[in-house]
Amino acid sequence: MEPRRVHITTYGCQMNQVDAELAAQVLRDSGAEMVEDAASANVLLFVTCSVRAHAEDRAFSNIGALKVRKRREPDLVIGLVGCMAQQYGARLRERAPLVDLVCGPGRLGELPALIAEARAGRRVEALDPHRTEAFAAGLDAALDAAEIARPLGGPRLSAGRPLPRQAYVVVMRGCDNFCSYCVVPNVRGRERSRSPRPVLEEVRRLVGQGVRQITLLGQAVNQYRAEEDGRPWDLADLLTEAAAAAGPARLAFITNHPKAMTERLARVFRDVPTVSPYLHMPAQSGSDAVLARMNRGYTAAEYAERVAMVREARPDVAVASDFIVGFPGETPEDFEATLDLVRRMRFAGAFVFKYSPRPGTAAAERYADDVPLEEKRRRNQALLAAVEEVAGEENQQFVGRRVKVLVEGPSLRANLEEGRGGAAMQLRGRTPCHRIVVFDGPPDAVGTEVDVAIWKAGPLTLFGRLAGEDCRVGV
């Protein structure tokens, strides 16, 4: 039988990206070859989010498009891994009959054996069973081992290119919040925090490999709680110690739940200089009635208080959010309350999603999906416009200033730029507060931090040029 040549396609959030990296590490350790070209692979794995229908639809569409190739190459193994695999389980036989292998997010360590079974002609399902504490500990130990061993690959741009000198570190798995629209507790289990020592060891290892930015990950990362050697730890403790381990490298942490934002954590922005002045804290709605049906555990006023608390500690923190429009029962007045929250909070950016019922969630079981699709689309566009208007106004403060930019790579338009004589290209990077900056610079600047003078600002992007000494320093 031919050696395993594996290609992985990833959809969804940062957790899915880490799942893909862990899967790749486990497979490399078993002797498999990871290939960038899907056409040259004999094993195709799809690591797929199940939180929103859009990611699932893309996965089903791309798997369905393999029908002709599967007929031509019957030994081709097609596998579905992660949240979507756990969510659908045996039901995938109906939606995606081409799939040979289904693997839940806790079973990534078993992938080599599962692929071997699939290559022997058996259809394989390895789902996470009901998670007792002992069982979860066993699965998590295997994931921790793969996490520590994985090479520096970094998160990826939307185009799929790895971001040099950047890395994610998982500090928590699962979730205990049970928001009524969300499948995460169902597919990733209850909340578990990793012990501080292996997290800090991983941070040191990554910095030793040359990483310039480390992002600590959790579904609700500010709910991190651990105990080690009799000492209790929260996220503020972990960030403080991680900053000492990381030296000059930037630290970020996502995603934060508003009800768990504390004054102690807010003060970390003030007291730990290498913690990025960036807070991703989803509001989801500006309506108290909608928030109650979502089971979010706070009101719009309480959300605003949390933002004010963070900005009091460090006024230049950029706050980003997520919103769901068209949630069951959302009235025009509810939506106006969301627009009002966006304008008052002055978000640096936000992701906006149209509500889609997710099987097994409380919202799908209790509430009718009663907002018409066209109205969801209208509200989606109106909210995006409001977010961009505010973000554009906020970005104007950077014009004429000099900012530190960690260069991620060529911009999405770099291949369209002509007449530069090969000496420079359009590059893309981020400020410490996670604003996107594009500027012309040498290709070897990728992965480094440079000073850029901003001359123009739009709602999504700052435009600059490599800075001289006559520009004011900003953040």
Backbone torsions as a table, in degrees:
resi	resn	phi	psi	omega
1	MET	NA	141.8	-179.4
2	GLU	-60.8	148.5	173.1
3	PRO	-58.9	154.5	-179.2
4	ARG	-75.8	123.4	173.3
5	ARG	-118.2	112.3	-168.0
6	VAL	-111.7	132.3	172.4
7	HIS	-118.3	134.2	-178.8
8	ILE	-116.7	129.2	173.3
9	THR	-111.2	133.6	-173.3
10	THR	-122.5	135.5	173.7
11	TYR	-125.3	149.3	169.6
12	GLY	105.3	-151.6	-167.8
13	CYS	-83.0	-177.5	-179.4
14	GLN	-62.0	-32.3	178.2
15	MET	-62.6	-37.8	177.1
16	ASN	-66.9	-36.1	177.2
17	GLN	-63.6	-42.7	177.8
18	VAL	-65.2	-40.2	175.8
19	ASP	-55.0	-42.8	-179.7
20	ALA	-64.4	-41.3	179.1
21	GLU	-65.6	-39.9	178.7
22	LEU	-66.3	-42.5	177.8
23	ALA	-59.5	-43.7	179.8
24	ALA	-62.4	-40.4	-179.6
25	GLN	-65.0	-45.3	179.6
26	VAL	-60.3	-41.4	-178.1
27	LEU	-71.7	-38.8	175.2
28	ARG	-59.7	-43.5	-179.1
29	ASP	-61.0	-27.1	-179.1
30	SER	-89.3	0.9	177.3
31	GLY	100.4	1.9	178.9
32	ALA	-74.8	154.5	175.2
33	GLU	-101.9	126.6	176.3
34	MET	-90.4	127.3	-175.5
35	VAL	-120.8	144.2	178.9
36	GLU	-80.7	-28.4	-176.5
37	ASP	-92.4	111.9	-178.0
38	ALA	-60.8	-30.3	-177.5
39	ALA	-66.5	-23.7	-178.1
40	SER	-93.6	-1.6	-176.4
41	ALA	-88.2	151.4	169.4
42	ASN	-111.8	2.7	170.9
43	VAL	-134.5	121.9	178.5
44	LEU	-114.9	119.0	179.0
45	LEU	-112.1	135.7	176.6
46	PHE	-114.4	114.3	177.4
47	VAL	-97.9	113.5	-160.7
48	THR	-133.3	135.2	175.7
49	CYS	-73.0	151.9	175.9
50	SER	-127.0	8.8	-176.9
51	VAL	-70.2	-33.6	179.3
52	ARG	-130.9	150.5	-173.9
53	ALA	-65.7	-28.6	-174.4
54	HIS	-59.8	-45.3	-179.9
55	ALA	-64.0	-40.6	177.9
56	GLU	-62.5	-44.7	-179.3
57	ASP	-60.0	-41.4	178.3
58	ARG	-63.2	-42.6	-179.8
59	ALA	-63.7	-47.5	179.5
60	PHE	-60.7	-40.4	179.8
61	SER	-64.0	-45.4	-177.9
62	ASN	-70.4	-33.9	175.2
63	ILE	-68.4	-42.8	178.5
64	GLY	-60.3	-32.4	-179.8
65	ALA	-68.7	-9.8	-179.9
66	LEU	-88.2	5.1	-174.7
67	LYS	-57.1	-47.1	-178.6
68	VAL	-66.0	-43.1	-179.7
69	ARG	-64.6	-40.4	179.2
70	LYS	-62.1	-37.6	178.3
71	ARG	-67.2	-37.8	-179.7
72	ARG	-75.6	-33.6	-178.9
73	GLU	-123.8	80.0	-174.7
74	PRO	-62.8	-20.3	179.1
75	ASP	-84.1	-4.1	176.9
76	LEU	-62.4	128.3	178.3
77	VAL	-99.2	126.9	177.4
78	ILE	-114.2	122.5	-177.2
79	GLY	-124.2	144.5	175.4
80	LEU	-114.5	126.9	-170.7
81	VAL	-128.3	143.9	170.3
82	GLY	102.9	-152.1	-172.2
83	CYS	-58.4	-45.3	-176.8
84	MET	-66.2	-37.8	177.2
85	ALA	-60.1	-45.8	-179.9
86	GLN	-65.7	-38.9	-177.1
87	GLN	-65.8	-43.2	-174.5
88	TYR	-90.0	-38.2	179.6
89	GLY	54.2	-130.2	-177.0
90	ALA	-64.3	-22.0	-179.5
91	ARG	-66.0	-13.3	178.5
92	LEU	-64.5	-22.5	178.4
93	ARG	-57.1	-35.7	-179.1
94	GLU	-78.4	-45.8	-175.7
95	ARG	-78.9	-33.7	-173.9
96	ALA	-139.9	74.7	-177.1
97	PRO	-64.6	-15.4	178.8
98	LEU	-75.1	-16.6	-175.1
99	VAL	-72.3	128.1	179.8
100	ASP	-97.4	-22.5	-169.6
101	LEU	-140.7	129.9	177.2
102	VAL	-124.2	124.2	-174.5
103	CYS	-135.0	120.5	177.3
104	GLY	-70.4	163.6	-174.4
105	PRO	-64.8	-21.7	178.9
106	GLY	-87.1	-4.6	-174.1
107	ARG	-110.2	18.4	-176.8
108	LEU	-59.5	-32.0	-178.9
109	GLY	-65.0	-16.2	-178.8
110	GLU	-95.0	2.2	-173.1
111	LEU	-55.9	-42.8	179.5
112	PRO	-55.7	-44.9	179.8
113	ALA	-69.0	-37.7	180.0
114	LEU	-65.3	-41.3	178.2
115	ILE	-65.4	-38.7	177.9
116	ALA	-60.5	-42.2	177.1
117	GLU	-62.2	-45.0	-178.8
118	ALA	-63.8	-37.7	179.3
119	ARG	-70.1	-20.5	176.2
120	ALA	-84.0	1.6	174.1
121	GLY	99.7	7.8	-179.9
122	ARG	-100.9	141.7	173.0
123	ARG	-81.1	129.6	-169.0
124	VAL	-117.0	132.9	173.0
125	GLU	-129.0	119.6	178.1
126	ALA	-129.3	89.3	-177.4
127	LEU	-101.3	156.4	176.6
128	ASP	-73.0	118.5	176.8
129	PRO	-73.0	-179.1	177.4
130	HIS	-53.3	127.7	-169.1
131	ARG	-88.4	98.6	165.3
132	THR	-74.7	163.2	-178.7
133	GLU	-60.3	-42.5	-179.0
134	ALA	-67.1	-40.5	-179.3
135	PHE	-64.8	-44.7	179.1
136	ALA	-60.3	-39.2	-179.7
137	ALA	-62.4	-39.4	179.0
138	GLY	-65.7	-44.7	177.4
139	LEU	-63.0	-44.8	-176.9
140	ASP	-65.4	-33.5	178.4
141	ALA	-62.9	-40.2	178.2
142	ALA	-66.3	-39.5	178.2
143	LEU	-67.7	-38.6	178.0
144	ASP	-60.2	-41.9	-179.8
145	ALA	-62.8	-41.6	178.0
146	ALA	-69.3	-37.2	179.4
147	GLU	-59.5	-47.1	-177.1
148	ILE	-68.6	-30.6	-175.4
149	ALA	-86.1	-18.2	-171.8
150	ARG	-65.3	140.0	178.8
151	PRO	-73.2	163.6	179.1
152	LEU	-67.9	110.6	176.3
153	GLY	-117.9	-35.0	176.8
154	GLY	83.3	157.3	172.3
155	PRO	-64.3	175.4	-172.4
156	ARG	-127.1	148.8	169.3
157	LEU	-68.2	165.8	179.0
158	SER	-58.7	-28.0	179.2
159	ALA	-76.7	-5.4	175.9
160	GLY	98.6	-1.9	-178.6
161	ARG	-80.6	134.9	177.5
162	PRO	-66.0	146.2	178.5
163	LEU	-91.8	114.7	-177.2
164	PRO	-67.2	147.5	174.9
165	ARG	65.1	20.0	176.4
166	GLN	-129.3	150.9	-178.9
167	ALA	-154.7	150.8	171.8
168	TYR	-100.0	144.8	172.8
169	VAL	-129.8	118.3	178.2
170	VAL	-75.2	125.6	177.7
171	VAL	-111.9	-15.4	178.7
172	MET	-143.2	152.0	172.6
173	ARG	-129.7	149.4	178.1
174	GLY	77.5	-176.5	-177.3
175	CYS	-157.8	143.1	178.9
176	ASP	-111.5	8.0	-171.7
177	ASN	-83.4	-29.3	177.3
178	PHE	51.4	48.7	169.7
179	CYS	-58.1	140.6	-167.0
180	SER	-66.9	-19.0	-177.7
181	TYR	-96.4	-3.7	-163.0
182	CYS	-110.4	138.2	-179.2
183	VAL	-94.9	-4.5	-170.7
184	VAL	-56.3	-46.7	178.5
185	PRO	-60.0	-29.5	179.6
186	ASN	-72.8	-37.9	-172.2
187	VAL	-99.8	-21.5	179.6
188	ARG	-117.0	-1.7	174.1
189	GLY	84.4	-176.8	-178.7
190	ARG	-73.3	166.7	-172.6
191	GLU	-70.9	130.2	175.6
192	ARG	-136.5	128.3	177.9
193	SER	-98.7	136.6	175.6
194	ARG	-72.6	151.7	175.8
195	SER	-64.7	146.5	-177.0
196	PRO	-61.6	-39.3	-171.7
197	ARG	-58.1	-51.5	179.0
198	PRO	-65.0	-30.7	176.3
199	VAL	-63.4	-47.1	-178.3
200	LEU	-67.7	-35.0	175.6
201	GLU	-63.4	-39.7	178.6
202	GLU	-65.6	-40.4	177.0
203	VAL	-60.0	-46.0	179.8
204	ARG	-62.1	-41.4	-179.7
205	ARG	-62.5	-43.7	-178.8
206	LEU	-65.5	-42.9	178.2
207	VAL	-63.0	-37.2	177.3
208	GLY	-64.1	-24.9	176.3
209	GLN	-85.5	-1.9	177.3
210	GLY	101.5	12.7	179.2
211	VAL	-66.9	137.7	-179.8
212	ARG	-107.4	-15.2	176.7
213	GLN	-144.7	130.4	179.1
214	ILE	-121.8	130.1	179.0
215	THR	-113.3	120.4	176.6
216	LEU	-82.2	130.5	-172.5
217	LEU	-113.4	142.3	169.3
218	GLY	-165.4	152.5	178.2
219	GLN	-60.8	-37.9	170.8
220	ALA	-136.8	78.6	-165.5
221	VAL	-63.1	-28.3	-179.2
222	ASN	-78.7	3.3	170.5
223	GLN	-94.7	10.0	179.1
224	TYR	-56.4	127.8	176.2
225	ARG	-144.4	130.2	178.5
226	ALA	-148.4	164.8	173.5
227	GLU	-135.9	132.2	-178.9
228	GLU	-141.8	126.6	-179.1
229	ASP	53.8	38.8	177.4
230	GLY	80.1	0.9	-178.5
231	ARG	-105.3	127.9	175.3
232	PRO	-78.5	142.6	179.1
233	TRP	-125.0	139.3	165.9
234	ASP	-120.5	-175.3	-175.2
235	LEU	-65.9	-33.6	177.6
236	ALA	-61.3	-42.1	176.4
237	ASP	-62.1	-46.7	-176.0
238	LEU	-63.8	-42.2	178.9
239	LEU	-64.7	-40.6	-179.9
240	THR	-62.7	-45.5	179.5
241	GLU	-70.8	-37.0	178.7
242	ALA	-65.2	-36.7	177.5
243	ALA	-63.0	-39.8	177.3
244	ALA	-64.7	-37.4	179.8
245	ALA	-73.9	-30.2	-173.7
246	ALA	-88.3	-13.0	-179.3
247	GLY	62.6	-126.3	-176.4
248	PRO	-80.4	-6.1	-177.8
249	ALA	-64.4	145.5	176.4
250	ARG	-71.1	148.0	174.2
251	LEU	-123.1	136.4	173.3
252	ALA	-134.2	166.5	179.4
253	PHE	-149.9	130.0	179.9
254	ILE	-147.1	152.8	-2.1
255	THR	-106.4	149.5	-174.0
256	ASN	-104.1	139.8	175.2
257	HIS	-95.3	131.5	-176.6
258	PRO	-56.7	-36.8	-175.7
259	LYS	-69.8	-15.5	-178.7
260	ALA	-104.0	5.9	178.3
261	MET	-77.3	122.5	-175.2
262	THR	-116.9	161.7	175.3
263	GLU	-62.0	-36.1	-179.7
264	ARG	-61.9	-42.9	178.4
265	LEU	-70.9	-37.7	178.1
266	ALA	-59.6	-37.5	-178.9
267	ARG	-67.7	-19.3	176.8
268	VAL	-62.0	-36.0	177.1
269	PHE	-59.5	-35.6	-179.0
270	ARG	-79.8	-40.0	-166.6
271	ASP	-95.7	-16.2	-177.6
272	VAL	-118.0	99.5	-170.5
273	PRO	-60.1	-30.1	-176.4
274	THR	-83.9	-4.2	172.3
275	VAL	-76.3	123.3	-175.8
276	SER	-61.1	137.8	176.7
277	PRO	-76.9	64.9	-176.2
278	TYR	-144.0	128.2	-180.0
279	LEU	-129.0	113.5	172.8
280	HIS	-95.3	108.6	-175.3
281	MET	-137.2	93.5	-175.4
282	PRO	-60.4	131.2	173.7
283	ALA	-90.7	-37.3	179.7
284	GLN	73.0	-34.2	176.4
285	SER	-162.7	158.9	173.7
286	GLY	-103.7	3.9	-178.1
287	SER	-101.9	127.1	179.3
288	ASP	-63.4	-36.5	180.0
289	ALA	-64.5	-42.6	178.8
290	VAL	-68.2	-42.8	178.9
291	LEU	-59.1	-37.4	178.3
292	ALA	-65.6	-43.6	178.4
293	ARG	-67.3	-28.0	175.9
294	MET	-76.3	-12.4	-176.1
295	ASN	60.3	46.1	-177.9
296	ARG	-84.4	-23.1	173.5
297	GLY	85.2	17.2	176.6
298	TYR	-156.1	165.3	173.9
299	THR	-102.9	169.2	177.0
300	ALA	-60.7	-38.0	178.8
301	ALA	-65.1	-39.3	178.5
302	GLU	-67.9	-37.0	175.2
303	TYR	-59.7	-47.4	179.7
304	ALA	-60.4	-36.2	177.7
305	GLU	-63.7	-39.3	179.0
306	ARG	-64.6	-42.0	178.3
307	VAL	-63.1	-44.5	179.8
308	ALA	-61.5	-38.0	179.7
309	MET	-62.6	-42.7	178.9
310	VAL	-66.9	-43.0	-178.0
311	ARG	-71.6	-25.4	174.1
312	GLU	-66.8	-38.8	179.0
313	ALA	-70.1	-40.8	178.5
314	ARG	-148.1	102.1	-172.0
315	PRO	-60.9	-26.0	-174.9
316	ASP	-90.0	10.2	177.4
317	VAL	-63.8	128.9	174.3
318	ALA	-86.7	124.5	-178.9
319	VAL	-105.4	127.5	176.8
320	ALA	-117.9	158.5	-172.9
321	SER	-142.5	171.9	169.1
322	ASP	-124.0	150.1	176.0
323	PHE	-140.2	147.1	171.5
324	ILE	-115.0	125.2	176.8
325	VAL	-105.8	151.7	178.4
326	GLY	75.9	23.8	175.9
327	PHE	-64.0	148.6	-178.3
328	PRO	-48.4	129.7	178.8
329	GLY	82.8	-0.3	-179.1
330	GLU	-68.6	115.9	-179.8
331	THR	-89.5	168.2	173.1
332	PRO	-56.0	-35.1	179.4
333	GLU	-68.9	-38.0	176.0
334	ASP	-61.2	-43.6	-179.1
335	PHE	-65.6	-38.7	176.9
336	GLU	-61.5	-34.9	177.1
337	ALA	-64.3	-34.5	176.4
338	THR	-68.1	-44.0	175.9
339	LEU	-58.2	-40.8	180.0
340	ASP	-64.2	-40.4	179.1
341	LEU	-63.0	-41.7	178.4
342	VAL	-59.1	-44.2	-177.6
343	ARG	-69.7	-35.2	-179.1
344	ARG	-76.6	-35.9	-175.8
345	MET	-81.0	-17.9	177.4
346	ARG	56.2	54.3	-178.0
347	PHE	-64.9	142.7	174.5
348	ALA	-74.9	-17.4	178.8
349	GLY	174.6	165.8	178.7
350	ALA	-160.3	146.4	169.9
351	PHE	-93.5	134.6	-178.1
352	VAL	-122.0	130.3	-176.7
353	PHE	-128.6	143.8	171.6
354	LYS	-81.8	134.3	-179.5
355	TYR	-61.5	135.1	171.3
356	SER	-135.1	128.7	-178.7
357	PRO	-62.3	133.7	177.8
358	ARG	-110.1	126.1	-177.7
359	PRO	-56.4	137.6	177.2
360	GLY	88.8	-3.0	179.0
361	THR	-93.1	158.2	-179.2
362	ALA	-63.7	-38.0	-178.6
363	ALA	-63.5	-41.6	-179.4
364	ALA	-66.1	-32.3	-177.8
365	GLU	-83.3	-31.3	-171.9
366	ARG	-99.0	-30.1	-168.7
367	TYR	-121.1	141.1	173.4
368	ALA	-74.2	139.6	176.7
369	ASP	-78.8	79.9	-163.8
370	ASP	-99.2	2.0	175.7
371	VAL	-93.7	119.5	-176.9
372	PRO	-58.5	150.0	-177.1
373	LEU	-58.4	-41.3	-179.8
374	GLU	-62.8	-36.7	177.9
375	GLU	-70.4	-37.2	174.6
376	LYS	-59.1	-44.6	179.9
377	ARG	-62.8	-41.6	-179.8
378	ARG	-63.2	-45.6	179.9
379	ARG	-66.2	-37.5	177.7
380	ASN	-58.2	-48.5	-178.8
381	GLN	-67.3	-38.9	-179.8
382	ALA	-65.9	-39.9	-179.6
383	LEU	-71.1	-40.8	176.1
384	LEU	-59.1	-40.7	179.4
385	ALA	-63.9	-40.7	179.4
386	ALA	-66.3	-41.8	178.4
387	VAL	-61.4	-45.8	-178.4
388	GLU	-66.6	-36.5	177.9
389	GLU	-61.8	-47.6	-179.6
390	VAL	-65.9	-46.2	-178.6
391	ALA	-61.7	-38.4	177.8
392	GLY	-63.5	-40.9	177.6
393	GLU	-65.3	-41.8	179.2
394	GLU	-65.2	-36.0	-178.0
395	ASN	-69.0	-20.7	-178.8
396	GLN	-62.9	-23.8	-179.2
397	GLN	-64.7	-17.8	-177.4
398	PHE	-88.0	-14.4	-178.7
399	VAL	-63.9	128.5	-178.1
400	GLY	88.7	1.1	-179.3
401	ARG	-108.0	162.3	175.0
402	ARG	-104.7	133.9	-176.7
403	VAL	-127.5	151.4	171.6
404	LYS	-82.0	130.7	-177.4
405	VAL	-127.1	123.6	170.8
406	LEU	-86.9	115.4	-170.2
407	VAL	-80.5	121.3	-176.9
408	GLU	-89.2	-30.3	-177.8
409	GLY	153.9	-168.8	176.4
410	PRO	-61.6	145.5	175.4
411	SER	-69.6	167.3	-179.3
412	LEU	-66.4	-17.2	178.9
413	ARG	-101.9	3.9	-171.9
414	ALA	-59.4	-36.2	-177.6
415	ASN	-74.1	-7.6	178.1
416	LEU	-94.6	-10.3	-176.7
417	GLU	-80.8	129.6	-178.7
418	GLU	-121.6	164.5	172.0
419	GLY	74.8	26.1	-179.4
420	ARG	-101.0	-1.3	174.5
421	GLY	66.3	14.2	177.9
422	GLY	78.2	-5.7	-176.2
423	ALA	-81.2	-24.4	-177.0
424	ALA	-149.1	159.0	175.4
425	MET	-144.2	166.3	178.3
426	GLN	-78.5	122.0	-178.0
427	LEU	-109.0	160.6	178.9
428	ARG	-128.2	138.6	175.8
429	GLY	-155.3	-174.1	-178.6
430	ARG	-132.5	145.4	172.2
431	THR	-75.4	169.3	174.3
432	PRO	-57.2	-28.3	177.7
433	CYS	-90.9	17.7	170.1
434	HIS	70.9	16.8	173.3
435	ARG	-78.5	141.3	-179.0
436	ILE	-79.8	135.0	178.4
437	VAL	-127.8	133.7	171.4
438	VAL	-117.7	143.7	-177.4
439	PHE	-164.0	162.0	176.2
440	ASP	-87.1	133.6	179.6
441	GLY	-164.1	173.1	-179.1
442	PRO	-72.4	144.7	-179.9
443	PRO	-57.3	-29.6	-177.8
444	ASP	-75.8	1.6	174.5
445	ALA	-77.4	-14.4	-178.8
446	VAL	-59.5	129.8	-179.6
447	GLY	90.4	-2.6	178.9
448	THR	-110.1	170.5	175.5
449	GLU	-107.7	127.4	-176.9
450	VAL	-129.1	160.9	173.7
451	ASP	-90.9	130.3	-179.0
452	VAL	-128.0	131.4	175.5
453	ALA	-90.2	125.2	-176.2
454	ILE	-89.0	127.3	179.1
455	TRP	-115.1	-13.4	178.7
456	LYS	-152.5	150.9	-179.5
457	ALA	-137.4	134.5	171.3
458	GLY	-116.2	-176.7	-177.7
459	PRO	-69.3	-26.8	-176.9
460	LEU	-112.0	-17.4	-168.7
461	THR	-144.3	142.6	167.8
462	LEU	-100.5	141.7	-179.5
463	PHE	-114.5	133.0	-175.7
464	GLY	-148.7	-175.2	173.8
465	ARG	-139.7	154.0	178.6
466	LEU	-51.9	132.3	-164.9
467	ALA	-83.6	148.6	168.2
468	GLY	-97.6	-169.0	-175.4
469	GLU	-87.5	-0.5	-173.0
470	ASP	-98.5	12.2	-178.6
471	CYS	-105.2	144.2	175.6
472	ARG	-68.0	149.2	179.5
473	VAL	-87.3	131.3	175.5
474	GLY	-122.2	-161.1	178.1
475	VAL	-125.7	NA	NA
